[in-house]
Amino acid sequence: MSAVERYKIKQEILDLLNSRARGADRYDPALMKACHPVDGTDNHGTYQGLMHGFIDSLEAARLKGPECLSKLHIIGNALFDFRDDGDVFVESYHVAHETFVEGDATVFFHIGGRYLDTFRHVDGRWLIQHRDIVYDWSRVMPGTAPFWNPETQPAHLMGTRTAQDPLYAAGGATRGALLPSISIKEPIDMDAVIQQLLDKQAIAEVLYRRARAGDRSDAELAHGCYHPGATERHGEFEGLATEFIDVVSFTRPRPGSPIKGMMHMITNILCEFGDADHAFVESYHVAWCQMTDGTDAEIGGRYLDRFERRDGRWAITHRDVIFDWSRMEPETAKFWERHPAKPFLFGKRGADDPLYAYVERAA
């Protein structure tokens, strides 16, 4: 097996892991089942047996309660072991964020662990034959007030665990359906495979640069992530992406910013190509914001992006920012305050950030 063929398999498996998370987070039992063969098995702590049986049991649990308001499973750190029998064993890290109703309030679960998955090629697709879920750490906390204003935040930009989620309204995803897989096409066109892998990487790097632009207050870099005329819906804003960057978001530095520091983590990127030059992309993000009023905001959500390749360059033509969950808490003491004599490097929202000792602004 060539290095390119192995890399293709790894990318298909990563797509499957992200699709499995999407199925759980959007409460899409058909999509969850599509990620496992009918004889696939599961060791889930509270359940050991056929995975399809576990998925069937979720509906009874949902009806019994308590109500789950949101789930977001962040997938990272995937390591692959190609076995002699043709299976592929994958250890992947995950962090789950779950909000449930508890009486008149809400409770927030923060769970870190790993999936130990055995993948098998079944009917032209890589599926999870067996899954062990390993729990490494967790926190249970009372829910807090949300980051957004519930009275003014547009409902069509709020995540749900139903078929009404904005993911489906955007028209880029079909409920219950896995993404098309290159591997089911015979004979396999390796040139097409390589090009799609390159396209996915190019799209991912646009997403990463857009996160860098917001976190480092680099407006020119942000503009470069969009094609001219691109639009954005972000909270109460709806209009040109250029206006959001320059006027609304404080991405262009100006007095009065409510944000002292910000960091966006981008994960779970799923690309669905309409043709060679158009793609719909769902990506997860968790944002951590230090606010000037003494609070820390943690926000989990998704970007629903329309990408287009023009003159060989992938960029965003439309973005919807979806809010799934958030926490607002008082700022705490800092880790580095326990080591005051140490020369820490601190992130900055601007050209003084340590990054710019290595790269140019807007790069």
C-alpha positions in Angstrom: 0.0 0.0 0.0 1.4 3.4 -1.0 1.8 6.3 1.3 -0.9 8.2 -0.6 -3.3 5.2 -0.3 -2.7 5.1 3.5 -3.3 8.8 3.8 -6.5 8.5 1.8 -7.7 5.8 4.3 -6.8 8.0 7.2 -8.8 10.9 5.9 -11.8 8.7 5.2 -11.6 7.4 8.8 -11.3 11.0 10.2 -14.4 11.9 8.2 -16.2 8.9 9.7 -15.2 9.9 13.2 -16.4 13.5 12.6 -19.7 12.1 11.1 -20.2 9.9 14.1 -19.8 13.0 16.4 -22.2 14.9 14.2 -24.8 12.1 14.5 -24.6 12.2 18.3 -24.6 16.0 18.6 -27.5 16.5 16.2 -29.3 13.4 17.6 -29.4 11.7 14.3 -29.8 8.0 15.0 -29.7 7.0 11.3 -26.4 8.7 10.9 -25.0 7.1 14.0 -26.0 3.7 12.8 -24.5 4.4 9.3 -21.1 4.7 11.0 -21.3 1.0 12.2 -22.0 -2.3 10.5 -25.1 -4.1 11.9 -22.8 -6.5 13.8 -20.6 -3.7 15.2 -20.1 -3.8 19.0 -19.8 -1.2 21.7 -18.3 -0.9 25.2 -19.8 2.3 26.5 -19.5 1.9 30.3 -23.2 1.8 30.9 -23.7 -0.5 27.9 -21.9 -3.4 26.3 -23.3 -5.1 23.2 -24.3 -4.3 19.6 -23.8 -0.7 18.8 -27.1 -0.5 16.9 -28.8 -1.7 20.1 -27.2 1.1 22.0 -28.3 3.6 19.5 -31.9 2.2 19.7 -31.8 2.6 23.5 -31.1 6.4 23.1 -34.7 7.2 22.1 -36.2 5.6 25.3 -33.6 7.6 27.3 -34.5 10.8 25.5 -38.2 10.4 26.2 -37.6 9.5 29.8 -35.4 12.6 30.4 -33.8 14.7 31.5 -33.8 16.8 28.4 -30.5 17.3 26.6 -30.2 20.8 25.3 -26.9 20.6 23.5 -24.0 18.2 22.8 -20.7 19.0 21.1 -18.0 16.3 20.7 -14.6 17.7 19.8 -12.4 15.2 18.0 -8.6 15.4 18.0 -5.3 13.4 18.3 -6.0 10.4 16.0 -3.3 7.7 15.8 -3.6 4.8 13.3 -2.4 1.2 13.4 -2.8 -0.7 10.2 -3.3 -4.4 11.0 -2.2 -7.4 9.0 -5.8 -8.6 8.8 -6.9 -5.5 6.9 -8.5 -3.7 9.9 -7.3 -0.3 11.1 -7.1 0.4 14.9 -7.5 4.1 15.8 -7.1 5.8 19.1 -8.7 9.3 19.0 -9.1 11.8 21.8 -12.4 13.6 22.4 -13.8 16.3 24.7 -17.6 16.2 25.1 -19.6 19.3 26.2 -23.2 18.4 27.2 -26.0 20.6 28.7 -29.0 18.9 30.4 -32.1 20.3 32.1 -32.0 19.7 35.9 -35.1 20.9 37.6 -35.5 24.6 37.0 -31.9 25.0 36.0 -29.3 23.3 33.8 -26.2 21.2 34.4 -23.1 21.2 32.2 -20.9 18.0 31.7 -17.4 18.4 30.5 -15.9 15.0 29.7 -12.5 14.1 28.3 -11.6 10.7 27.0 -10.7 8.5 24.1 -12.3 6.2 21.5 -10.5 2.9 20.9 -12.0 2.0 17.5 -11.4 -1.0 15.2 -12.3 0.1 11.7 -13.2 -2.5 9.0 -13.8 -2.0 5.3 -17.4 -2.9 4.6 -19.2 -2.5 1.3 -16.7 0.1 0.1 -16.6 2.1 3.3 -14.5 2.2 6.5 -16.9 1.6 9.4 -16.4 1.2 13.2 -16.6 -2.5 13.9 -15.9 -2.2 17.6 -15.7 0.9 19.9 -14.4 1.1 23.5 -15.0 4.5 25.1 -12.3 5.3 27.7 -13.0 8.1 30.3 -10.0 10.1 31.4 -11.4 13.1 33.2 -14.7 15.0 33.7 -16.3 17.9 35.4 -20.0 18.5 36.4 -20.9 22.1 36.8 -24.1 24.2 37.1 -25.2 25.9 33.9 -24.5 29.6 33.6 -26.0 32.5 31.8 -25.3 32.3 28.1 -22.8 34.5 26.2 -25.4 35.7 23.8 -28.6 37.7 24.5 -31.5 35.2 24.4 -34.0 38.0 23.5 -32.1 39.1 20.4 -30.0 36.2 19.2 -31.6 34.9 15.9 -33.2 31.5 16.4 -31.9 30.4 12.9 -28.3 30.6 14.2 -28.9 28.5 17.3 -27.9 24.9 17.3 -30.5 22.2 18.1 -30.6 18.4 18.4 -33.4 18.1 15.8 -34.0 18.1 12.1 -34.4 21.9 12.4 -30.8 22.5 13.2 -29.2 25.2 10.9 -26.9 22.5 9.4 -29.8 21.1 7.4 -31.5 24.4 6.6 -28.2 25.5 5.0 -28.7 22.7 2.5 -25.2 21.3 2.7 -26.0 18.2 4.7 -28.7 15.5 4.6 -30.0 14.1 7.8 -29.1 10.4 8.2 -26.6 10.4 5.4 -22.8 9.9 5.4 -20.7 12.1 3.2 -19.9 10.6 -0.2 -16.7 8.5 -0.1 -14.1 8.4 -2.9 -13.3 4.8 -2.0 -16.7 3.6 -3.3 -15.9 4.7 -6.8 -14.3 2.0 -9.0 -11.8 2.2 -10.5 -10.3 4.7 -8.1 -8.9 7.8 -9.8 -5.8 8.5 -7.7 -5.4 11.9 -9.3 -8.9 12.9 -8.2 -8.2 11.4 -4.7 -5.0 13.4 -4.3 -6.7 16.6 -5.6 -9.5 16.3 -3.1 -7.1 15.7 -0.2 -5.2 18.8 -1.3 -8.5 20.7 -1.5 -9.5 19.6 2.0 -6.2 20.7 3.4 -6.4 24.1 1.7 -9.9 24.6 3.1 -8.8 23.7 6.6 -6.0 26.2 6.4 -8.4 29.0 5.5 -10.4 28.0 8.6 -7.3 28.1 10.7 -6.2 31.5 9.3 -9.6 33.0 9.9 -9.4 31.9 13.6 -5.9 33.4 13.8 -7.2 36.6 12.3 -9.9 37.0 14.9 -7.6 36.0 17.8 -4.7 38.3 16.8 -6.9 41.2 15.6 -5.5 40.9 12.1 -8.2 42.4 9.8 -6.2 42.1 6.6 -5.7 38.3 7.2 -9.4 38.0 7.9 -10.3 39.7 4.6 -8.1 37.2 2.7 -10.2 34.3 4.0 -13.3 35.5 2.0 -13.9 36.1 -1.7 -15.1 39.6 -2.7 -18.8 40.1 -1.9 -18.9 37.3 0.7 -21.6 37.4 3.3 -21.9 36.5 7.0 -24.5 35.9 9.6 -23.0 36.2 13.1 -25.2 36.8 16.0 -27.4 39.8 15.3 -25.3 40.8 12.3 -26.2 39.9 8.8 -24.4 41.4 5.8 -21.1 41.6 4.1 -18.2 39.9 5.7 -16.1 43.0 5.2 -18.4 45.0 7.3 -18.4 42.4 10.1 -14.6 42.4 10.1 -14.0 46.1 9.9 -17.0 47.6 11.8 -18.7 45.0 14.1 -16.3 42.5 15.4 -13.2 44.3 16.8 -11.1 42.2 14.4 -9.7 45.6 13.3 -8.2 47.0 16.5 -10.0 50.1 17.8 -10.8 51.6 21.2 -13.6 50.1 23.3 -13.0 46.4 22.6 -14.7 44.3 25.3 -12.1 41.5 24.7 -8.7 41.3 26.4 -7.8 37.9 24.9 -9.3 35.3 22.6 -8.5 31.8 21.3 -10.6 29.7 18.8 -10.0 26.0 18.5 -11.1 24.5 15.1 -11.9 20.8 14.8 -14.3 18.3 13.2 -14.0 19.6 9.7 -16.4 17.9 7.3 -16.3 19.0 3.6 -19.0 18.1 1.1 -18.1 19.0 -2.5 -20.8 20.1 -4.8 -18.3 20.0 -7.7 -14.6 20.5 -8.1 -14.8 24.2 -7.2 -17.6 24.4 -4.6 -17.8 22.9 -1.1 -20.1 23.1 2.0 -18.1 22.8 5.2 -19.2 22.3 8.7 -16.5 22.9 11.3 -16.7 22.9 15.1 -15.1 25.6 17.3 -14.6 26.3 20.9 -13.7 29.9 21.7 -12.2 31.2 25.0 -12.5 34.9 25.6 -11.2 37.0 28.4 -13.5 40.0 28.8 -12.6 43.4 30.1 -15.5 43.3 32.6 -13.7 40.6 34.6 -15.6 37.6 33.1 -14.4 34.6 31.1 -16.5 33.4 28.2 -16.4 29.8 26.8 -18.4 29.4 23.6 -19.0 26.2 21.7 -20.5 26.2 18.2 -20.0 25.6 14.5 -19.2 27.4 11.3 -21.4 26.5 8.3 -19.3 27.8 5.4 -19.8 28.0 1.6 -16.4 27.7 0.0 -15.5 28.4 -3.6 -12.3 28.0 -5.6 -11.6 31.1 -7.8 -8.4 31.5 -9.8 -7.0 28.5 -7.9 -7.8 29.9 -4.4 -10.3 28.5 -2.0 -12.1 31.1 0.2 -15.4 31.6 1.9 -18.4 33.0 0.0 -20.9 32.8 2.9 -20.6 32.0 6.6 -23.2 31.2 9.3 -21.9 31.1 12.9 -23.9 28.7 14.9 -24.0 28.9 18.7 -24.5 25.6 20.5 -23.5 26.3 24.2 -21.7 28.8 26.3 -20.5 29.6 29.8 -19.9 33.0 31.4 -18.0 32.9 34.7 -15.9 35.2 36.8 -12.3 35.4 35.9 -10.0 33.3 38.1 -6.4 33.5 39.2 -4.0 32.6 36.5 -1.7 29.6 36.3 1.3 31.9 35.5 0.7 34.0 38.6 2.0 31.1 40.7 5.4 31.5 38.9 5.8 35.3 38.8 9.6 35.2 38.2 9.3 33.1 35.0 9.6 34.7 31.5 6.2 33.6 30.1 5.2 34.5 26.6 1.7 35.9 26.6 -0.7 36.1 23.7 -1.7 39.6 22.5 -4.5 40.8 20.3 -2.3 42.7 17.8 1.1 43.0 16.3 2.9 42.5 19.6 1.9 38.8 19.8 4.9 36.4 19.9 3.7 34.9 16.6 4.9 37.9 14.7 8.6 37.3 15.5 8.2 34.4 13.0 5.5 35.4 10.4 4.3 38.6 8.9 0.9 40.1 9.7 -1.9 39.2 7.3 0.2 36.1 6.2 
